[in-house]
């Protein structure tokens, strides 16, 4: 599709499948709608069953000639009328009901015959009246939309937008709606993918959906540009939620409520929030991040955002607050990479609480903060590290007394204590590890397959006695580290049958990943389980088929990195840590492919801004969990932790 200047009409969007809109299907949250239009891709001829739209005054061609195959050709004088059914607007206590507006859009591929054409997109309030609520004429040329004669700066794309203001949209919720495409002039117009989407003029964070498997709405934390955005599954635009004062976006004139429809002159494709290749390549978040990366690589320190406002389309140039070349590394090389890592460590230092912990859940976050500081091997952090040790020992002095989700806390505390002991020789944590290792063996249960296994804690096995590998994988890493500390620990041997039984063994026709358990050997939530098991195997000196296959599928299916069950960013970071130690070439090949996301979320001088992972527990915190988790991963650069490939060294005395 040619990239040429675009024209507008009033509308906004967030995606909702047509079936959900009409059948009242449940969603965890709803920010805006991409409202289903019957036959919006023009695959059914008027008059066919299900084709309740009309084409008059011109011929219908189901399949256009190349290069416009599978599109709709509207001949001169054609009028295409399509009914639009509006679901009820979302009800939120802090969102004004009169603030919802809509955006209709259509792809304009070009013209056939004639030197000039014109396409009019309008919305009519009912069939008895030809009154057009909003109309947008679009002069056309052979390869798309024509440059506007006014000389105004406008976004560029082969897409026509129609923005429908809140008052008109509220009227449309009562009266029947007809979207109308009308062709004027001597040329036939080729169109495709008609959309109707709804947004709010004042979006709030309350519109965000919960993670843990729901496809949004999601938060995009664009730290480098200085804004947070709201994106939803299936939409071709995203709303600006908040603009940070004095940031690049604020200086460029971006405001909360703006709708981004194009980046660097290219209209946004339909965004997927489901984990996988579609999200990784063409989600709103990926397009934004890749545009930032491309701009920096080209020495062009700015990104152009095409905005659809109530007064039309505007291009806004947002300057990037970075200079310097991009080099490979984690996640960057050279001076920019060092600056990125320094920001994460500085965030960790600045946000340690007086009691020695960090914000978020104390079962996980304090251990991550302590590991991040240990990973620097910088004596300046000695006092902070010891405060963290003191906090954790006071919070859980005896592993035997822990209940509930105890195995998660024991694993994280144990990994930190082991790394701390190897760096300091502090006997206090050694006694804690001895108690933990013996207690863990005593508290396993026999699963449904007759093997010893772990649940979330000592109280029993979940999921009809099937148990689960997620906490067990962390405990295997602790087990391997405890041995390096001289602690007699036999966790691996105790649950080895369950681990092997949960693994999808390629020799038996499996895919190579570590399963949830033997009944669920999935390829979608495998990341942290696989990486941590590979990490534990490497620390033990194992070099067998399991370790190799775990790393292989991680490299092949890395777009699922943010989809570790209920675990989000720490699962992503710990999986990467395992890949880095178990198979460094695979780690080095994966990291450059994710550079766009680490760049986009980075706010220089602050650290990382949080974007919604595909799965992740909100109680872990947002900025807290991403900065702490990836600060731990920074140890792969200097091998400052044993789990990152370093050798034990008593540098902290």
C-alpha positions in Angstrom: 0.0 0.0 0.0 1.4 3.4 -0.9 2.1 5.8 1.9 0.6 9.2 1.0 -0.9 12.1 3.0 -4.1 11.3 4.8 -7.4 13.0 5.3 -9.7 12.8 8.3 -13.2 12.6 9.8 -14.0 12.4 13.6 -13.7 9.0 15.4 -11.8 6.9 18.0 -11.4 3.1 18.8 -10.9 0.2 21.0 -11.6 -3.2 19.8 -14.6 -5.4 20.6 -15.6 -8.3 18.4 -18.9 -8.0 16.7 -20.2 -11.1 18.4 -19.3 -9.8 21.8 -20.9 -6.5 21.0 -24.3 -8.0 20.0 -24.4 -10.9 22.4 -23.2 -9.0 25.5 -20.1 -11.2 25.9 -18.2 -10.5 29.1 -14.9 -8.6 29.1 -12.6 -7.9 32.1 -12.7 -4.2 31.3 -13.5 -2.0 28.3 -11.8 1.2 27.4 -13.1 1.7 23.9 -14.6 -0.4 21.2 -13.6 -1.6 17.8 -17.2 -2.2 17.0 -17.9 -5.0 14.6 -19.4 -4.1 11.3 -21.0 -6.9 9.3 -18.9 -7.8 6.2 -16.3 -5.0 7.0 -13.7 -6.8 4.8 -16.2 -6.9 1.9 -16.2 -10.7 1.4 -19.9 -11.0 0.8 -21.9 -9.7 -2.2 -24.9 -7.5 -1.5 -28.0 -9.7 -1.4 -26.2 -12.7 0.0 -27.3 -14.1 3.3 -25.8 -12.1 6.1 -24.9 -9.2 3.7 -27.4 -6.6 5.1 -25.7 -3.7 3.5 -26.5 -2.1 0.2 -24.6 -0.9 -2.9 -26.5 1.3 -5.3 -25.6 3.4 -8.4 -22.6 1.3 -9.4 -21.4 -2.2 -10.1 -20.1 -4.7 -7.5 -16.9 -6.6 -8.0 -16.2 -9.2 -5.3 -12.5 -9.5 -6.2 -10.6 -6.5 -7.5 -7.8 -6.9 -10.1 -4.2 -7.0 -8.9 -2.6 -5.3 -7.0 -6.0 -4.7 -5.2 -7.0 -8.4 -4.8 -9.6 -9.2 -2.1 -10.7 -5.5 -1.9 -13.9 -3.7 -3.0 -14.1 -1.7 -6.2 -16.6 1.1 -6.0 -17.4 2.5 -9.5 -18.2 6.1 -10.2 -21.5 7.1 -8.7 -21.6 4.1 -6.3 -23.1 4.5 -2.8 -22.3 1.9 -0.2 -24.6 1.9 2.9 -23.7 -0.3 5.9 -25.7 -0.5 9.2 -23.7 -0.1 12.4 -25.0 -1.5 15.7 -23.7 0.2 18.7 -23.2 -1.7 22.0 -23.7 0.3 25.2 -20.8 2.5 26.2 -18.8 1.3 29.2 -20.0 2.5 32.5 -17.2 3.7 34.9 -17.7 5.9 37.9 -14.8 8.2 37.0 -15.5 8.3 33.2 -18.1 10.9 32.0 -20.7 9.0 29.9 -21.0 12.0 27.5 -17.3 11.9 26.7 -17.3 8.9 24.3 -16.6 9.7 20.6 -16.2 7.4 17.6 -13.9 7.0 14.6 -14.9 5.3 11.3 -12.0 4.5 9.0 -11.5 2.8 5.6 -8.4 1.7 3.8 -8.1 3.5 0.4 -5.9 1.5 -1.9 -6.2 3.8 -4.9 -8.2 4.4 -8.1 -8.8 2.5 -11.4 -9.3 4.6 -14.5 -9.7 8.3 -14.7 -7.3 10.9 -13.5 -9.1 12.0 -10.4 -11.7 10.6 -8.0 -13.3 11.6 -4.8 -14.5 9.4 -1.9 -17.0 10.7 0.8 -17.3 9.0 4.1 -20.3 10.0 6.1 -22.6 8.9 9.0 -26.4 9.2 8.7 -28.6 9.1 11.7 -31.6 7.2 10.2 -32.8 5.8 6.9 -35.6 8.4 6.4 -33.2 11.2 6.6 -30.2 11.7 4.4 -28.7 14.1 6.9 -25.0 13.4 7.3 -23.7 13.9 10.8 -20.1 14.2 9.6 -18.7 14.1 6.1 -15.2 13.9 4.8 -14.3 14.3 1.1 -11.1 12.6 0.0 -9.5 13.6 -3.4 -7.8 10.5 -4.8 -5.0 9.6 -7.2 -3.9 6.3 -8.7 -1.9 5.1 -5.7 -3.9 6.5 -2.8 -5.0 9.7 -1.2 -3.9 13.0 -2.6 -1.8 15.7 -1.1 -4.1 18.3 0.4 -4.1 21.6 -1.5 -4.1 23.7 1.7 -0.5 23.0 2.5 -1.3 22.1 6.1 1.0 19.6 7.8 -1.0 16.4 7.9 -0.2 12.8 8.9 0.5 10.4 6.0 -1.3 7.2 5.3 -3.6 5.5 2.8 -6.5 5.6 5.2 -9.6 7.8 5.5 -10.9 8.7 9.0 -14.2 10.1 10.1 -14.4 11.4 13.7 -17.8 11.5 15.2 -18.1 13.9 18.2 -19.6 12.8 21.5 -23.0 14.6 21.0 -23.5 12.9 17.7 -22.5 9.6 19.1 -25.0 9.8 21.9 -27.7 10.5 19.3 -26.5 7.5 17.3 -27.0 5.3 20.4 -30.8 6.0 20.0 -31.3 6.3 16.3 -30.3 3.8 13.6 -26.9 4.4 12.1 -25.8 4.1 8.5 -22.1 4.4 7.4 -22.1 5.7 3.8 -19.2 5.5 1.3 -20.0 7.6 -1.9 -17.8 7.8 -5.0 -17.7 11.0 -7.0 -15.7 11.8 -10.1 -14.7 9.6 -13.1 -12.5 7.0 -11.3 -13.4 3.8 -9.6 -12.1 3.6 -6.0 -10.6 0.6 -4.4 -11.3 0.2 -0.7 -10.9 -2.3 2.1 -11.3 -2.9 5.8 -14.1 -0.5 7.0 -13.9 0.0 10.8 -15.9 1.8 13.4 -14.2 2.4 16.8 -15.1 4.2 20.0 -12.8 6.1 22.5 -13.2 8.5 25.4 -12.0 12.1 25.4 -10.7 11.7 28.9 -9.4 8.1 29.3 -8.4 6.9 32.8 -6.4 4.1 34.2 -9.6 2.5 35.5 -10.2 1.5 31.8 -7.2 -0.8 31.9 -7.9 -4.5 32.0 -6.3 -6.9 34.5 -3.4 -9.0 33.1 -3.2 -12.7 33.7 -4.4 -13.8 30.3 -6.9 -11.2 29.3 -6.3 -9.4 26.0 -6.3 -5.9 27.5 -7.0 -3.1 27.6 -3.3 -2.6 28.2 -1.0 0.2 29.4 2.0 1.2 27.2 4.6 2.9 29.3 6.4 5.0 26.7 9.2 6.2 29.0 11.5 7.5 26.3 8.7 9.7 24.9 7.3 10.7 28.2 3.7 9.4 28.1 1.5 6.5 29.1 -1.1 5.2 26.6 -4.1 2.9 26.5 -4.2 0.2 23.8 -6.8 -2.5 23.2 -6.9 -5.8 21.3 -7.9 -5.4 17.6 -7.7 -1.6 17.4 -5.9 0.5 14.9 -5.4 3.5 17.2 -4.4 4.2 20.8 -5.3 6.9 23.3 -2.9 9.0 25.4 -3.6 8.4 29.1 -1.1 10.7 30.7 1.7 13.0 29.6 4.6 13.6 32.1 5.4 17.2 32.8 8.4 18.6 31.0 8.9 15.3 29.1 9.4 15.1 25.3 5.8 14.5 24.6 4.7 17.4 26.7 7.2 19.7 25.0 5.9 18.6 21.6 2.3 19.5 22.5 0.8 16.0 23.1 -2.0 16.0 25.7 -4.0 13.4 27.5 -6.9 12.2 25.4 -5.1 12.5 22.1 -5.6 9.7 19.6 -2.6 8.3 17.8 -3.5 6.9 14.4 -0.2 6.8 12.6 3.5 6.7 13.5 6.2 8.2 11.1 3.6 8.5 8.4 2.3 4.9 8.5 -1.2 4.1 9.8 -1.3 1.7 12.6 -2.3 -1.9 11.8 -4.9 -3.8 13.8 -3.2 -4.4 17.1 -3.1 -7.8 18.8 -2.6 -8.0 22.6 -2.5 -11.8 22.6 1.0 -13.2 23.2 2.8 -14.4 20.0 4.3 -13.1 16.8 1.4 -10.8 15.9 1.9 -8.8 19.1 5.7 -8.9 18.8 5.7 -7.6 15.3 2.7 -5.3 14.8 1.0 -4.4 18.1 0.7 -0.7 18.9 3.4 -1.1 21.5 5.8 -2.9 19.1 5.2 -0.3 16.3 5.9 2.5 18.7 9.1 0.8 20.0 10.4 -0.2 16.6 9.8 3.4 15.3 12.0 4.7 18.2 14.6 2.1 17.5 14.7 2.9 13.7 14.9 6.6 14.4 17.9 6.2 16.6 19.6 3.8 14.2 19.1 6.3 11.4 20.5 9.2 13.5 17.1 10.9 13.4 16.3 11.7 17.1 12.6 12.1 16.7 9.4 10.2 16.1 6.4 11.6 14.3 3.0 10.8 15.8 -0.1 11.3 13.6 -3.0 12.5 15.8 -6.7 12.5 15.0 -8.1 15.4 17.0 -11.6 17.0 16.9 -10.2 19.7 14.5 -8.5 17.2 12.1 -5.3 15.3 11.6 -2.0 16.7 12.9 1.6 15.5 12.8 3.5 16.0 16.0 7.3 15.5 16.2 8.5 14.1 19.5 12.2 14.5 20.1 14.1 11.6 21.6 16.2 12.5 24.6 19.1 10.2 23.5 22.2 10.6 21.4 24.6 7.9 20.4 24.8 4.8 18.3 22.9 1.6 19.2 25.0 -1.4 19.7 24.2 -5.0 20.6 24.4 -6.0 24.3 22.0 -6.3 27.1 19.8 -4.7 26.1 22.1 -2.1 24.5 25.9 -1.9 24.1 28.3 0.9 24.5 27.6 4.1 26.5 23.9 4.0 26.0 23.8 0.5 27.4 25.8 1.5 30.5 23.6 4.5 31.0 20.5 2.2 30.8 21.9 -0.2 33.4 23.0 2.6 35.7 19.5 4.0 35.7 18.1 0.6 36.9 20.6 0.4 39.7 20.0 4.0 40.7 16.3 3.3 40.8 17.0 0.3 43.0 19.1 2.4 45.4 16.6 5.3 45.5 13.6 3.2 46.2 14.9 1.0 49.0 12.7 1.6 52.0 14.0 2.4 55.5 13.3 -1.1 56.7 15.5 -2.6 54.0 12.8 -3.8 51.6 11.3 -2.5 48.4 7.8 -1.6 47.4 5.6 -4.4 46.2 5.1 -7.9 47.6 7.7 -8.7 50.2 7.9 -12.4 49.2 9.6 -11.4 45.9 10.6 -7.7 45.6 13.1 -7.4 48.5 15.0 -10.5 47.3 15.1 -9.0 43.8 16.4 -5.7 45.1 19.1 -7.4 47.2 20.2 -9.5 44.2 20.3 -6.4 42.0 22.7 -4.7 44.4 24.8 -7.9 44.9 25.1 -8.2 41.1 27.0 -4.9 40.9 29.8 -6.2 43.2 30.1 -2.6 44.3 31.2 -2.2 48.0 29.2 1.1 48.2 26.0 -1.0 48.4 27.2 -3.1 51.4 25.0 -1.3 54.0 21.9 -1.5 51.7 22.5 -5.2 51.1 22.8 -6.0 54.8 19.7 -4.0 55.6 17.8 -6.2 53.1 19.2 -9.4 54.8 18.2 -8.1 58.2 14.6 -7.4 56.9 14.1 -10.8 55.4 15.5 -12.7 58.4 13.2 -10.7 60.7 10.2 -11.2 58.4 10.7 -15.0 58.1 13.3 -16.2 60.6 12.3 -19.9 60.3 11.2 -21.5 57.1 9.5 -24.3 59.0 7.0 -21.8 60.4 5.9 -20.5 57.0 2.6 -21.5 55.5 0.3 -20.4 52.6 2.4 -19.6 49.4 5.6 -20.3 51.4 7.5 -22.0 48.6 7.7 -18.9 46.5 9.1 -16.8 49.4 11.5 -19.6 50.4 12.8 -19.8 46.8 13.4 -16.1 46.4 14.8 -15.6 49.9 16.9 -18.7 49.5 18.4 -17.6 46.1 19.3 -14.2 47.6 20.7 -15.6 50.8 22.9 -18.1 48.9 24.3 -15.3 46.7 24.8 -13.2 49.8 26.6 -16.0 51.6 28.9 -16.7 48.6 29.8 -12.9 48.6 30.1 -12.5 52.4 30.4 -15.7 54.3 27.8 -14.6 56.7 26.8 -17.7 58.8 23.4 -16.3 59.8 21.9 -17.0 56.4 23.7 -20.4 56.1 21.7 -21.7 59.1 18.5 -20.4 57.4 19.3 -22.3 54.3 20.0 -25.6 56.1 16.7 -25.4 57.8 14.9 -24.5 54.5 16.5 -27.4 52.6 15.6 -30.1 55.1 12.1 -28.6 55.6 11.3 -28.5 51.8 12.0 -32.2 51.5 9.8 -33.0 54.4 6.8 -31.0 53.1 6.3 -32.4 49.6 3.2 -34.4 48.7 2.6 -37.3 46.4 0.9 -36.1 43.2 -1.6 -38.0 41.2 1.2 -39.7 39.2 2.7 -41.2 42.3 5.7 -38.8 42.5 6.8 -36.3 45.1 6.0 -32.7 44.1 5.6 -29.1 45.3 2.5 -27.0 45.3 2.4 -23.3 46.3 3.2 -24.2 49.9 3.3 -27.0 52.4 -0.5 -27.3 52.8 -1.1 -29.6 49.8 -1.1 -29.9 46.0 -3.4 -27.8 43.8 -5.3 -28.7 40.6 -6.7 -32.1 41.7 -3.3 -33.2 43.1 -1.5 -32.5 39.8 0.9 -30.0 41.5 2.8 -27.4 39.4 6.3 -26.7 38.2 6.4 -22.9 38.6 7.5 -22.6 42.3 9.4 -25.9 41.9 11.6 -24.4 39.2 12.6 -21.6 41.5 13.4 -24.0 44.3 15.6 -26.0 41.9 17.7 -22.9 41.4 17.9 -22.4 45.2 18.9 -26.0 45.6 21.8 -25.7 43.2 23.1 -22.5 44.9 22.7 -24.0 48.4 25.0 -26.8 47.4 27.6 -24.3 46.3 27.4 -22.9 49.8 28.1 -26.3 51.3 24.5 -27.0 52.3 23.3 -30.5 52.0 20.3 -30.1 49.7 18.7 -32.8 47.6 15.6 -31.0 46.2 16.4 -31.9 42.6 16.8 -35.6 43.4 13.6 -35.6 45.5 11.3 -34.3 42.8 13.3 -35.3 39.7 10.7 -37.8 38.6 8.0 -35.0 38.6 10.3 -32.6 36.7 11.0 -35.1 34.0 7.4 -36.1 33.8 6.4 -32.5 33.4 8.9 -31.8 30.6 7.7 -32.2 27.0 10.5 -34.4 25.9 11.3 -34.1 22.1 12.4 -37.7 22.1 8.8 -38.7 22.8 7.3 -36.3 20.3 7.2 -33.3 22.6 8.1 -29.6 21.9 10.9 -29.3 24.5 9.4 -26.8 27.0 8.8 -27.3 30.7 5.1 -27.9 31.3 2.8 -26.5 34.0 2.7 -30.2 35.1 2.4 -33.5 33.2 -1.2 -32.7 32.3 -0.4 -29.3 30.8 2.7 -29.3 28.7 2.0 -25.9 27.1 3.9 -23.8 24.6 2.4 -20.5 25.7 3.2 -20.0 29.5 6.4 -21.9 29.5 9.0 -19.2 29.6 10.1 -18.8 33.3 9.6 -22.5 34.1 11.9 -23.5 31.2 14.5 -20.8 31.8 14.8 -21.5 35.6 15.0 -25.3 35.1 17.8 -24.7 32.5 19.5 -22.4 35.0 19.3 -25.0 37.8 20.6 -27.7 35.4 23.5 -25.5 34.4 24.5 -24.7 38.0 24.5 -28.4 38.7 26.7 -29.1 35.7 24.0 -31.0 33.8 24.5 -31.0 30.0 21.8 -33.4 28.9 19.0 -33.2 26.4 16.6 -31.4 28.8 18.7 -28.3 29.2 19.3 -28.1 25.4 15.7 -28.5 24.5 14.5 -25.9 27.0 16.9 -23.3 25.6 16.0 -24.2 22.0 12.2 -23.6 22.4 12.9 -20.4 24.4 14.9 -19.0 21.4 12.3 -20.2 18.9 9.3 -18.8 20.9 10.7 -15.8 22.6 7.6 -13.6 21.8 5.8 -15.5 24.6 8.4 -14.1 27.1 5.9 -11.9 28.9 3.4 -14.7 29.3 4.7 -16.6 32.2 1.6 -17.7 34.2 0.5 -15.0 36.7 4.0 -13.8 36.7 4.7 -11.2 34.0 8.0 -9.3 34.1 9.9 -11.2 36.8 9.2 -14.4 34.9 10.5 -12.8 31.7 13.7 -11.5 33.4 14.4 -14.8 35.3 13.8 -16.8 32.1 16.3 -14.6 30.3 18.8 -15.1 33.2 18.5 -18.8 32.7 19.0 -18.6 29.0 22.0 -16.4 29.4 23.7 -18.9 31.7 22.6 -22.1 30.0 23.0 -21.1 26.4 24.6 -17.7 26.0 24.6 -17.6 22.1 20.8 -18.0 22.2 20.5 -15.2 24.7 22.7 -13.0 22.6 20.5 -13.7 19.5 17.3 -13.0 21.4 18.2 -9.7 23.1 18.6 -7.5 20.1 15.1 -8.5 18.9 13.7 -7.0 22.1 15.8 -3.8 22.1 12.7 -1.8 20.9 10.8 -2.6 24.1 13.6 -1.9 26.5 14.3 1.4 24.6 10.7 2.5 24.6 10.1 1.8 28.3 13.3 3.6 29.4 13.0 7.1 30.8 16.5 8.4 31.1 17.2 9.6 34.6 14.4 7.5 36.1 14.5 3.9 34.9 11.8 1.7 33.3 8.2 2.6 32.9 5.7 -0.2 33.3 3.8 -1.7 30.3 1.2 -4.4 30.9 2.7 -7.9 30.3 0.5 -10.6 28.8 0.3 -12.2 32.2 1.3 -10.8 35.5 0.2 -10.3 39.1 -0.6 -6.6 39.8 0.3 -7.0 43.5 4.0 -7.2 42.6 3.9 -3.5 41.7 4.5 -1.9 38.4 7.6 0.4 38.1 8.9 -1.6 41.1 8.8 -5.0 39.6 10.2 -4.1 36.2 13.1 -2.1 37.5 14.1 -4.6 40.1 13.7 -7.7 37.8 15.8 -6.3 35.0 18.3 -4.8 37.4 19.0 -8.4 38.4 19.5 -9.3 34.8 22.1 -6.6 34.4 24.5 -8.9 36.2 24.9 -10.9 33.0 27.2 -8.0 31.8 29.7 -8.3 34.6 28.8 -11.8 35.9 28.3 -10.2 39.3 26.1 -13.1 40.4 26.7 -16.8 40.4 23.3 -17.3 38.6 24.7 -14.9 36.0 27.8 -16.9 35.4 30.1 -15.4 38.0 32.5 -17.3 40.3 32.0 -17.1 44.1 34.0 -14.3 45.5 34.1 -13.0 49.1 34.0 -9.3 48.2 31.4 -8.3 50.7 32.8 -8.6 54.3 
